[in-house]
Amino acid sequence: MKKKDVIIIGAGPVGLFAVHQLGIKGLKAVVIDNLDKVGGQCIELYPDKPIYDIPAVPECTGEELTKRLLEQIKPFKTEFYLKDRVEEVHQEKENWIVKTNNKEEFIAPNIIIAGGVGSFEPRKISLKESEKFEGKSIFYAVRNKDDFKNKNISIFGGGDSALDWALELSKFSKITLIHRRNEFRGSEHTLSAIRKLEQEGKVSIKTPCQIVSLESEKELKSITIKYDDGKTEKIPTDVILGFFGLIMKLGPIAEWGLNMNKKTIEVNPENFETNKKGIFAAGDICSYPGKLKLILSGFHEVALASVECFKRARPDEKYRFEFTTSSKTIHDRLGKK
Ligand SMILES: Cc1cc2nc3c(=O)[nH]c(=O)nc-3n(C[C@H](O)[C@H](O)[C@H](O)COP(=O)(O)OP(=O)(O)OC[C@H]3O[C@@H](n4cnc5c(N)ncnc54)[C@H](O)[C@@H]3O)c2cc1C
């Protein structure tokens, strides 16, 4: 079990800035996120869109903001556990124990839940029989493209993920790209490259249609799709890749005994503590009178929560408020001369 001062659940902008606020106070944090990358909504939902209301940054995209936050916390050499969903939280005397779906375990006197709107999870094929093929021949992400060589692959979706993987995997597999609309949302450039491959007979594009059944013996053999005009077609398929977008699920957070208010966690706005001592919530997931779901509000919330985390992690030390401009201790922690 790994011992830390603070366990941060969620690597969105608020979780990342929490690392900074804890780090300048000399506290060691670990960050856990269900996704395979940091940045939360900024990266998953609007990486290229400009944000105009980050103080002193007139304009930056979701991706740029994430990069800047990572740059700012570099001195703290924080450990990130990605693709790890926090499932369980329970108390052991003055500490909290956190367990993830990948069986990682952490212990700390403090937890900051910066879980946003919950964990992002892939939208899945709605056919009941698809469950038993999940992770064997049905996937919602590509971890290692070598696993997808020399196969008949049916790729579902109309966004960039579907188009990018159709193009990439067509180098060594037979691809059928299937979408429920005629129009694709992904990049024009990638789509025209795929259309060219279609003319060369290397990729098939099927629209507007949806999957209606899977045919298998022991393994997946084929799928049947149905067009909007009612016609059906069977497509030989060893592997299905589904890129139907993400859904946000509050998930296990709702089961940790915290006072909830419409899928958010109630906090005391003086220190952002929940009804459980040592568990804090900040960012989009917390609620209190007047709460604004803005990044800058989350930054303020973790600044205050980090003071309370210090008091619990260092009960024998007195907390001293210091400016970053003039504190020698903070300069040392940031590696500044
Ligand atoms: C299109 C769009 C535009 C926006 N524009 C602006 C803007 O201009 N200005 C502004 O201030 N705000 C804007 N926002 C809102 C802003 O993005 C959110 O306020 C901000 O992302 C909240 O940050 P967060 O860190 O609290 O949560 P999130 O960014 O939601 O991150 C939470 C993270 O927690 C993870 N997580 C949740 N549960 C678990 C679990 N059990 N285990 C592990 N990980 C978990 C999730 O996977 C996620 O990565 C916009 C939002 C959208 C959708």
The ligand as an SDF file (V2000), in Angstrom:
LIG
                    3D

 53 58  0  0  0  0  0  0  0  0999 V2000
  -17.4440   22.4980  -23.9590 C   0  0  0  0  0  0  0  0  0  0  0  0
  -17.0340   23.0660  -22.6190 C   0  0  0  0  0  0  0  0  0  0  0  0
  -16.4720   24.3160  -22.5450 C   0  0  0  0  0  0  0  0  0  0  0  0
  -16.0800   24.8500  -21.3060 C   0  0  0  0  0  0  0  0  0  0  0  0
  -15.5220   26.0920  -21.2730 N   0  0  0  0  0  0  0  0  0  0  0  0
  -15.1280   26.6140  -20.0700 C   0  0  0  0  0  0  0  0  0  0  0  0
  -14.5620   27.9270  -19.9810 C   0  0  0  0  0  0  0  0  0  0  0  0
  -14.4590   28.6360  -20.9820 O   0  0  0  0  0  0  0  0  0  0  0  0
  -14.1390   28.3640  -18.7610 N   0  0  0  0  0  0  0  0  0  0  0  0
  -14.2600   27.6110  -17.6220 C   0  0  0  0  0  0  0  0  0  0  0  0
  -13.8390   28.0600  -16.5530 O   0  0  0  0  0  0  0  0  0  0  0  0
  -14.8250   26.3810  -17.6710 N   0  0  0  0  0  0  0  0  0  0  0  0
  -15.2500   25.8690  -18.8600 C   0  0  0  0  0  0  0  0  0  0  0  0
  -15.8400   24.6300  -18.9050 N   0  0  0  0  0  0  0  0  0  0  0  0
  -16.0290   23.9010  -17.6270 C   0  0  0  0  0  0  0  0  0  0  0  0
  -14.7020   23.2830  -17.1770 C   0  0  0  0  0  0  0  0  0  0  0  0
  -14.1720   22.4320  -18.1790 O   0  0  0  0  0  0  0  0  0  0  0  0
  -14.9430   22.5210  -15.8840 C   0  0  0  0  0  0  0  0  0  0  0  0
  -15.3710   23.4390  -14.9050 O   0  0  0  0  0  0  0  0  0  0  0  0
  -13.6330   21.8500  -15.4240 C   0  0  0  0  0  0  0  0  0  0  0  0
  -13.1700   20.9170  -16.3550 O   0  0  0  0  0  0  0  0  0  0  0  0
  -13.8480   21.1680  -14.0810 C   0  0  0  0  0  0  0  0  0  0  0  0
  -12.6310   20.6100  -13.7230 O   0  0  0  0  0  0  0  0  0  0  0  0
  -12.5470   19.3890  -12.6950 P   0  0  0  0  0  0  0  0  0  0  0  0
  -11.0790   19.1170  -12.5580 O   0  0  0  0  0  0  0  0  0  0  0  0
  -13.3780   19.7040  -11.5160 O   0  0  0  0  0  0  0  0  0  0  0  0
  -13.2740   18.1610  -13.4220 O   0  0  0  0  0  0  0  0  0  0  0  0
  -13.0710   17.4350  -14.8340 P   0  0  0  0  0  0  0  0  0  0  0  0
  -12.3960   18.3100  -15.8150 O   0  0  0  0  0  0  0  0  0  0  0  0
  -14.4150   16.9060  -15.1750 O   0  0  0  0  0  0  0  0  0  0  0  0
  -12.0970   16.2220  -14.4790 O   0  0  0  0  0  0  0  0  0  0  0  0
  -12.5230   15.2190  -13.5900 C   0  0  0  0  0  0  0  0  0  0  0  0
  -11.6780   13.9800  -13.7960 C   0  0  0  0  0  0  0  0  0  0  0  0
  -11.9900   13.0540  -12.7400 O   0  0  0  0  0  0  0  0  0  0  0  0
  -11.9540   11.7360  -13.2630 C   0  0  0  0  0  0  0  0  0  0  0  0
  -12.7400   10.8580  -12.3600 N   0  0  0  0  0  0  0  0  0  0  0  0
  -14.0190   10.9880  -11.9520 C   0  0  0  0  0  0  0  0  0  0  0  0
  -14.3630    9.9910  -11.1160 N   0  0  0  0  0  0  0  0  0  0  0  0
  -13.2630    9.2060  -10.9890 C   0  0  0  0  0  0  0  0  0  0  0  0
  -12.9830    7.9990  -10.2760 C   0  0  0  0  0  0  0  0  0  0  0  0
  -13.8890    7.3740   -9.4870 N   0  0  0  0  0  0  0  0  0  0  0  0
  -11.7290    7.4560  -10.3990 N   0  0  0  0  0  0  0  0  0  0  0  0
  -10.7800    8.0450  -11.1860 C   0  0  0  0  0  0  0  0  0  0  0  0
  -11.0110    9.1810  -11.8910 N   0  0  0  0  0  0  0  0  0  0  0  0
  -12.2250    9.7500  -11.7960 C   0  0  0  0  0  0  0  0  0  0  0  0
  -12.5620   11.9060  -14.6610 C   0  0  0  0  0  0  0  0  0  0  0  0
  -12.1600   10.8200  -15.5160 O   0  0  0  0  0  0  0  0  0  0  0  0
  -11.9800   13.2580  -15.1070 C   0  0  0  0  0  0  0  0  0  0  0  0
  -10.7920   13.1180  -15.8530 O   0  0  0  0  0  0  0  0  0  0  0  0
  -16.2510   24.0840  -20.1190 C   0  0  0  0  0  0  0  0  0  0  0  0
  -16.8110   22.8070  -20.1940 C   0  0  0  0  0  0  0  0  0  0  0  0
  -17.2110   22.2870  -21.4280 C   0  0  0  0  0  0  0  0  0  0  0  0
  -17.8010   20.9050  -21.4760 C   0  0  0  0  0  0  0  0  0  0  0  0
  1  2  1  0
  2  3  1  0
  2 52  2  0
  3  4  2  0
  4  5  1  0
  4 50  1  0
  5  6  2  0
  6  7  1  0
  6 13  1  0
  7  8  2  0
  7  9  1  0
  9 10  1  0
 10 11  2  0
 10 12  1  0
 12 13  2  0
 13 14  1  0
 14 15  1  0
 14 50  1  0
 15 16  1  0
 16 17  1  0
 16 18  1  0
 18 19  1  0
 18 20  1  0
 20 21  1  0
 20 22  1  0
 22 23  1  0
 23 24  1  0
 24 25  2  0
 24 26  1  0
 24 27  1  0
 27 28  1  0
 28 29  2  0
 28 30  1  0
 28 31  1  0
 31 32  1  0
 32 33  1  0
 33 34  1  0
 33 48  1  0
 34 35  1  0
 35 36  1  0
 35 46  1  0
 36 37  1  0
 36 45  1  0
 37 38  2  0
 38 39  1  0
 39 40  1  0
 39 45  2  0
 40 41  1  0
 40 42  2  0
 42 43  1  0
 43 44  2  0
 44 45  1  0
 46 47  1  0
 46 48  1  0
 48 49  1  0
 50 51  2  0
 51 52  1  0
 52 53  1  0
M  END
$$$$
